[in-house]
Amino acid sequence: MASGLVYATGADSMLHALDPTTGTVRRSFPTGGPIETRPVVAGDFVYVGGSNGDISKLSG
């Protein structure tokens, strides 16, 4: 959880930011390919790893 949102990955190669109370998607971010890791929050950023070895860093 970061910035009051829960982050989850989808089979659609997107990182989704969800409202923790309602489950409503607030934002979605394309990662450029299949996601292989769970979202990791560090400071103000959310990181996910892709199947191609890339790491996406997004502002939380």
Biopython code that builds the backbone (N, CA, C, O; Angstrom):
import numpy as np
from Bio.PDB.StructureBuilder import StructureBuilder

atoms = [
    (1, "MET", "N", (0.852, -1.170, 0.000)),
    (1, "MET", "CA", (0.000, 0.000, 0.000)),
    (1, "MET", "C", (0.900, 1.235, 0.000)),
    (1, "MET", "O", (1.858, 1.320, 0.769)),
    (2, "ALA", "N", (0.580, 2.180, -0.865)),
    (2, "ALA", "CA", (1.320, 3.441, -0.952)),
    (2, "ALA", "C", (0.362, 4.538, -1.369)),
    (2, "ALA", "O", (-0.526, 4.317, -2.193)),
    (3, "SER", "N", (0.540, 5.708, -0.807)),
    (3, "SER", "CA", (-0.319, 6.858, -1.116)),
    (3, "SER", "C", (-1.794, 6.544, -0.919)),
    (3, "SER", "O", (-2.648, 7.081, -1.624)),
    (4, "GLY", "N", (-2.093, 5.665, 0.048)),
    (4, "GLY", "CA", (-3.476, 5.326, 0.336)),
    (4, "GLY", "C", (-4.119, 4.387, -0.669)),
    (4, "GLY", "O", (-5.335, 4.201, -0.641)),
    (5, "LEU", "N", (-3.332, 3.790, -1.557)),
    (5, "LEU", "CA", (-3.851, 2.874, -2.575)),
    (5, "LEU", "C", (-3.186, 1.513, -2.446)),
    (5, "LEU", "O", (-2.055, 1.405, -1.971)),
    (6, "VAL", "N", (-3.893, 0.481, -2.871)),
    (6, "VAL", "CA", (-3.361, -0.879, -2.925)),
    (6, "VAL", "C", (-2.960, -1.142, -4.369)),
    (6, "VAL", "O", (-3.707, -0.811, -5.289)),
    (7, "TYR", "N", (-1.787, -1.734, -4.577)),
    (7, "TYR", "CA", (-1.291, -1.998, -5.929)),
    (7, "TYR", "C", (-1.352, -3.483, -6.223)),
    (7, "TYR", "O", (-0.969, -4.315, -5.401)),
    (8, "ALA", "N", (-1.844, -3.801, -7.423)),
    (8, "ALA", "CA", (-1.966, -5.195, -7.861)),
    (8, "ALA", "C", (-1.632, -5.280, -9.343)),
    (8, "ALA", "O", (-1.871, -4.342, -10.104)),
    (9, "THR", "N", (-1.082, -6.408, -9.734)),
    (9, "THR", "CA", (-0.779, -6.629, -11.147)),
    (9, "THR", "C", (-1.896, -7.426, -11.788)),
    (9, "THR", "O", (-2.659, -8.118, -11.112)),
    (10, "GLY", "N", (-1.979, -7.317, -13.112)),
    (10, "GLY", "CA", (-3.004, -8.052, -13.844)),
    (10, "GLY", "C", (-2.395, -8.843, -14.984)),
    (10, "GLY", "O", (-1.261, -8.589, -15.390)),
    (11, "ALA", "N", (-3.142, -9.797, -15.496)),
    (11, "ALA", "CA", (-2.706, -10.593, -16.647)),
    (11, "ALA", "C", (-2.607, -9.732, -17.898)),
    (11, "ALA", "O", (-2.111, -10.182, -18.931)),
    (12, "ASP", "N", (-3.081, -8.488, -17.803)),
    (12, "ASP", "CA", (-3.072, -7.560, -18.931)),
    (12, "ASP", "C", (-1.781, -6.739, -19.006)),
    (12, "ASP", "O", (-1.723, -5.751, -19.737)),
    (13, "SER", "N", (-0.740, -7.140, -18.254)),
    (13, "SER", "CA", (0.553, -6.433, -18.213)),
    (13, "SER", "C", (0.428, -5.024, -17.651)),
    (13, "SER", "O", (1.213, -4.140, -17.993)),
    (14, "MET", "N", (-0.555, -4.820, -16.795)),
    (14, "MET", "CA", (-0.787, -3.512, -16.187)),
    (14, "MET", "C", (-0.595, -3.611, -14.676)),
    (14, "MET", "O", (-0.828, -4.654, -14.066)),
    (15, "LEU", "N", (-0.164, -2.499, -14.094)),
    (15, "LEU", "CA", (-0.140, -2.341, -12.648)),
    (15, "LEU", "C", (-1.348, -1.478, -12.305)),
    (15, "LEU", "O", (-1.509, -0.384, -12.846)),
    (16, "HIS", "N", (-2.195, -1.972, -11.407)),
    (16, "HIS", "CA", (-3.430, -1.279, -11.063)),
    (16, "HIS", "C", (-3.337, -0.726, -9.643)),
    (16, "HIS", "O", (-2.873, -1.413, -8.734)),
    (17, "ALA", "N", (-3.776, 0.510, -9.459)),
    (17, "ALA", "CA", (-3.864, 1.152, -8.150)),
    (17, "ALA", "C", (-5.336, 1.149, -7.754)),
    (17, "ALA", "O", (-6.180, 1.721, -8.444)),
    (18, "LEU", "N", (-5.628, 0.493, -6.626)),
    (18, "LEU", "CA", (-7.015, 0.290, -6.209)),
    (18, "LEU", "C", (-7.322, 1.007, -4.898)),
    (18, "LEU", "O", (-6.464, 1.122, -4.022)),
    (19, "ASP", "N", (-8.542, 1.479, -4.779)),
    (19, "ASP", "CA", (-9.019, 2.030, -3.524)),
    (19, "ASP", "C", (-9.159, 0.866, -2.544)),
    (19, "ASP", "O", (-9.851, -0.103, -2.856)),
    (20, "PRO", "N", (-8.526, 0.926, -1.367)),
    (20, "PRO", "CA", (-8.563, -0.213, -0.450)),
    (20, "PRO", "C", (-9.927, -0.487, 0.167)),
    (20, "PRO", "O", (-10.183, -1.596, 0.636)),
    (21, "THR", "N", (-10.792, 0.495, 0.171)),
    (21, "THR", "CA", (-12.127, 0.303, 0.761)),
    (21, "THR", "C", (-13.118, -0.274, -0.238)),
    (21, "THR", "O", (-13.869, -1.194, 0.086)),
    (22, "THR", "N", (-13.121, 0.267, -1.453)),
    (22, "THR", "CA", (-14.131, -0.132, -2.435)),
    (22, "THR", "C", (-13.611, -1.109, -3.490)),
    (22, "THR", "O", (-14.399, -1.796, -4.140)),
    (23, "GLY", "N", (-12.286, -1.174, -3.662)),
    (23, "GLY", "CA", (-11.716, -2.016, -4.714)),
    (23, "GLY", "C", (-11.768, -1.377, -6.086)),
    (23, "GLY", "O", (-11.388, -2.002, -7.077)),
    (24, "THR", "N", (-12.234, -0.141, -6.157)),
    (24, "THR", "CA", (-12.317, 0.574, -7.424)),
    (24, "THR", "C", (-10.925, 0.889, -7.958)),
    (24, "THR", "O", (-10.060, 1.346, -7.211)),
    (25, "VAL", "N", (-10.707, 0.646, -9.246)),
    (25, "VAL", "CA", (-9.434, 0.984, -9.867)),
    (25, "VAL", "C", (-9.345, 2.498, -9.999)),
    (25, "VAL", "O", (-10.197, 3.124, -10.629)),
    (26, "ARG", "N", (-8.318, 3.077, -9.408)),
    (26, "ARG", "CA", (-8.097, 4.529, -9.469)),
    (26, "ARG", "C", (-7.190, 4.907, -10.628)),
    (26, "ARG", "O", (-7.396, 5.925, -11.288)),
    (27, "ARG", "N", (-6.176, 4.070, -10.868)),
    (27, "ARG", "CA", (-5.230, 4.313, -11.957)),
    (27, "ARG", "C", (-4.708, 2.967, -12.444)),
    (27, "ARG", "O", (-4.698, 1.984, -11.703)),
    (28, "SER", "N", (-4.281, 2.941, -13.687)),
    (28, "SER", "CA", (-3.628, 1.756, -14.248)),
    (28, "SER", "C", (-2.418, 2.220, -15.044)),
    (28, "SER", "O", (-2.444, 3.251, -15.716)),
    (29, "PHE", "N", (-1.361, 1.430, -14.949)),
    (29, "PHE", "CA", (-0.110, 1.786, -15.603)),
    (29, "PHE", "C", (0.351, 0.637, -16.496)),
    (29, "PHE", "O", (0.444, -0.496, -16.024)),
    (30, "PRO", "N", (0.643, 0.894, -17.772)),
    (30, "PRO", "CA", (1.192, -0.154, -18.631)),
    (30, "PRO", "C", (2.650, -0.412, -18.259)),
    (30, "PRO", "O", (3.386, 0.521, -17.940)),
    (31, "THR", "N", (3.064, -1.671, -18.299)),
    (31, "THR", "CA", (4.449, -2.006, -17.962)),
    (31, "THR", "C", (5.248, -2.449, -19.182)),
    (31, "THR", "O", (6.464, -2.611, -19.086)),
    (32, "GLY", "N", (4.609, -2.645, -20.307)),
    (32, "GLY", "CA", (5.332, -3.008, -21.516)),
    (32, "GLY", "C", (5.509, -4.495, -21.719)),
    (32, "GLY", "O", (6.139, -4.909, -22.692)),
    (33, "GLY", "N", (4.975, -5.305, -20.834)),
    (33, "GLY", "CA", (5.092, -6.756, -21.002)),
    (33, "GLY", "C", (4.577, -7.485, -19.783)),
    (33, "GLY", "O", (4.193, -6.856, -18.797)),
    (34, "PRO", "N", (4.564, -8.815, -19.839)),
    (34, "PRO", "CA", (4.078, -9.616, -18.703)),
    (34, "PRO", "C", (4.853, -9.309, -17.420)),
    (34, "PRO", "O", (6.070, -9.126, -17.447)),
    (35, "ILE", "N", (4.139, -9.256, -16.309)),
    (35, "ILE", "CA", (4.725, -8.950, -15.003)),
    (35, "ILE", "C", (4.997, -10.259, -14.277)),
    (35, "ILE", "O", (4.129, -11.129, -14.203)),
    (36, "GLU", "N", (6.211, -10.395, -13.740)),
    (36, "GLU", "CA", (6.624, -11.625, -13.074)),
    (36, "GLU", "C", (6.718, -11.499, -11.556)),
    (36, "GLU", "O", (6.865, -12.510, -10.869)),
    (37, "THR", "N", (6.636, -10.288, -11.018)),
    (37, "THR", "CA", (6.798, -10.106, -9.582)),
    (37, "THR", "C", (5.586, -9.402, -8.981)),
    (37, "THR", "O", (4.778, -8.803, -9.691)),
    (38, "ARG", "N", (5.480, -9.486, -7.678)),
    (38, "ARG", "CA", (4.478, -8.703, -6.965)),
    (38, "ARG", "C", (4.954, -7.263, -6.884)),
    (38, "ARG", "O", (6.158, -7.013, -6.920)),
    (39, "PRO", "N", (4.034, -6.310, -6.775)),
    (39, "PRO", "CA", (4.457, -4.918, -6.588)),
    (39, "PRO", "C", (5.213, -4.775, -5.264)),
    (39, "PRO", "O", (4.833, -5.361, -4.250)),
    (40, "VAL", "N", (6.271, -4.000, -5.294)),
    (40, "VAL", "CA", (7.061, -3.704, -4.097)),
    (40, "VAL", "C", (7.053, -2.195, -3.902)),
    (40, "VAL", "O", (7.393, -1.438, -4.811)),
    (41, "VAL", "N", (6.663, -1.769, -2.711)),
    (41, "VAL", "CA", (6.633, -0.340, -2.387)),
    (41, "VAL", "C", (7.901, 0.002, -1.616)),
    (41, "VAL", "O", (8.235, -0.653, -0.629)),
    (42, "ALA", "N", (8.600, 1.026, -2.074)),
    (42, "ALA", "CA", (9.785, 1.526, -1.383)),
    (42, "ALA", "C", (9.745, 3.050, -1.455)),
    (42, "ALA", "O", (9.883, 3.638, -2.528)),
    (43, "GLY", "N", (9.558, 3.668, -0.319)),
    (43, "GLY", "CA", (9.433, 5.123, -0.293)),
    (43, "GLY", "C", (8.196, 5.560, -1.051)),
    (43, "GLY", "O", (7.094, 5.094, -0.763)),
    (44, "ASP", "N", (8.367, 6.446, -2.014)),
    (44, "ASP", "CA", (7.248, 6.971, -2.796)),
    (44, "ASP", "C", (7.079, 6.249, -4.125)),
    (44, "ASP", "O", (6.357, 6.727, -5.000)),
    (45, "PHE", "N", (7.732, 5.108, -4.287)),
    (45, "PHE", "CA", (7.705, 4.413, -5.571)),
    (45, "PHE", "C", (7.194, 2.983, -5.440)),
    (45, "PHE", "O", (7.296, 2.356, -4.385)),
    (46, "VAL", "N", (6.641, 2.490, -6.542)),
    (46, "VAL", "CA", (6.178, 1.103, -6.644)),
    (46, "VAL", "C", (6.972, 0.465, -7.775)),
    (46, "VAL", "O", (7.074, 1.027, -8.866)),
    (47, "TYR", "N", (7.533, -0.712, -7.513)),
    (47, "TYR", "CA", (8.357, -1.420, -8.490)),
    (47, "TYR", "C", (7.712, -2.751, -8.845)),
    (47, "TYR", "O", (7.140, -3.417, -7.981)),
    (48, "VAL", "N", (7.802, -3.144, -10.122)),
    (48, "VAL", "CA", (7.410, -4.482, -10.562)),
    (48, "VAL", "C", (8.447, -4.973, -11.570)),
    (48, "VAL", "O", (9.044, -4.183, -12.301)),
    (49, "GLY", "N", (8.649, -6.274, -11.594)),
    (49, "GLY", "CA", (9.604, -6.866, -12.523)),
    (49, "GLY", "C", (8.881, -7.575, -13.650)),
    (49, "GLY", "O", (7.882, -8.259, -13.428)),
    (50, "GLY", "N", (9.394, -7.406, -14.865)),
    (50, "GLY", "CA", (8.791, -8.018, -16.033)),
    (50, "GLY", "C", (9.503, -9.296, -16.439)),
    (50, "GLY", "O", (10.617, -9.569, -15.992)),
    (51, "SER", "N", (8.849, -10.077, -17.292)),
    (51, "SER", "CA", (9.410, -11.356, -17.740)),
    (51, "SER", "C", (10.651, -11.143, -18.618)),
    (51, "SER", "O", (11.430, -12.075, -18.815)),
    (52, "ASN", "N", (10.838, -9.950, -19.136)),
    (52, "ASN", "CA", (12.004, -9.650, -19.967)),
    (52, "ASN", "C", (13.196, -9.155, -19.138)),
    (52, "ASN", "O", (14.235, -8.804, -19.697)),
    (53, "GLY", "N", (13.048, -9.127, -17.807)),
    (53, "GLY", "CA", (14.127, -8.694, -16.942)),
    (53, "GLY", "C", (14.080, -7.219, -16.590)),
    (53, "GLY", "O", (14.858, -6.760, -15.753)),
    (54, "ASP", "N", (13.184, -6.468, -17.213)),
    (54, "ASP", "CA", (13.053, -5.044, -16.915)),
    (54, "ASP", "C", (12.351, -4.834, -15.579)),
    (54, "ASP", "O", (11.508, -5.636, -15.178)),
    (55, "ILE", "N", (12.700, -3.761, -14.899)),
    (55, "ILE", "CA", (12.012, -3.355, -13.681)),
    (55, "ILE", "C", (11.327, -2.018, -13.966)),
    (55, "ILE", "O", (11.965, -1.067, -14.418)),
    (56, "SER", "N", (10.033, -1.958, -13.700)),
    (56, "SER", "CA", (9.286, -0.709, -13.877)),
    (56, "SER", "C", (9.199, -0.004, -12.540)),
    (56, "SER", "O", (8.875, -0.624, -11.527)),
    (57, "LYS", "N", (9.486, 1.292, -12.528)),
    (57, "LYS", "CA", (9.418, 2.129, -11.337)),
    (57, "LYS", "C", (8.348, 3.179, -11.570)),
    (57, "LYS", "O", (8.420, 3.960, -12.519)),
    (58, "LEU", "N", (7.361, 3.187, -10.696)),
    (58, "LEU", "CA", (6.247, 4.115, -10.834)),
    (58, "LEU", "C", (6.078, 4.925, -9.563)),
    (58, "LEU", "O", (6.295, 4.421, -8.461)),
    (59, "SER", "N", (5.699, 6.156, -9.717)),
    (59, "SER", "CA", (5.425, 7.003, -8.565)),
    (59, "SER", "C", (4.148, 6.531, -7.891)),
    (59, "SER", "O", (3.119, 6.360, -8.546)),
    (60, "GLY", "N", (4.216, 6.318, -6.562)),
    (60, "GLY", "CA", (3.083, 5.793, -5.813)),
    (60, "GLY", "C", (1.988, 6.756, -5.559)),
    (60, "GLY", "O", (0.988, 6.404, -4.933)),
]
sb = StructureBuilder()
sb.init_structure("model")
sb.init_model(0)
sb.init_chain("A")
sb.init_seg("    ")
for serial, (resi, resn, name, xyz) in enumerate(atoms, 1):
    if name == "N":
        sb.init_residue(resn, " ", resi, " ")
    sb.init_atom(name, np.array(xyz, "f"), 0.0, 1.0, " ", f" {name:<3s}", serial, name[0])
structure = sb.get_structure()
